[in-house]
C-alpha cells in the first residue's frame, strides 16, 4: 500500500496513486488518500502537476472503440465474462477520472470539491474490487480481455477546463451509466446472478450521488462565470464531446442526480 508522510500535499498524494500501475495497489492507495484527506493528514496544496496519463497495467490491451469485439447479450459464459470485464475496466478508469478531477482542479475549486471527488474515487475503487472479485469467481480476471480508453480520452481532452470536464465526464458519460445499468441489472438477475445484481444495484445507487456531485459543482462554475447554467452546459458539450446524447434516459435517476429533462432532452439525438 502507498504510504504518505503526514506533511505531504493532497496533490502529491493523488499524483502518486494516479501513476500506480498495479490495480490492487491503485485501489488500496486510492482508499488511503481519501481516508488521509478526510482525517486531515494531507495539506490543501497543489504543488505538483497531474500526469498527462495515469499508470496502467500491462493488460488489458487497449484498442480503439471500433476495434472492440462484440460482447453479445451476456447469456453465455463467455458473454458473462466479457460483460463483467468491460464493467471492471469502466470502474478502474473511473478511479483515475475522480482522482484527476480532485488533483487537477481542486486548487481552483476548493476543499469541498476535493472532498467530493476523493469520496467518488474511493467508491470507484470499491466498485472495481467488487467486480474484479466477481470476475475471478467466473474463472477470469481483469486484463484477460481487451478494453478501450475512451473514458480517459474524454478526460484528457478537457484537462484545461474544469467546466468542460464536469459537463462531459459526470454529466454526460457517467450519467449514461444511470441509463444503461438498470437494464444490465435485470439481464444479470434473469441469468440467475444475484450476487452480480447486488453489485450493480450498489453501483447504480452510488453513481447517482457521483453525478449529483458533478452537477452541483458545474452549477458553481456557471455561477462564478456569471453564465446561464443550461446554455453553458450545452455549449461545452457541443465543443468537447464527440458523441451523441442518446435516449432512452433513466429520467428518475437523472433527476435524483440533479439533471433535468429540459437540460439534456434539448440536445438528445
Order of alpha helices (4+ residues) and beta strands (2+ residues): alpha-alpha-beta-alpha-alpha-beta-alpha-alpha-alpha-alpha-alpha-alpha-alpha
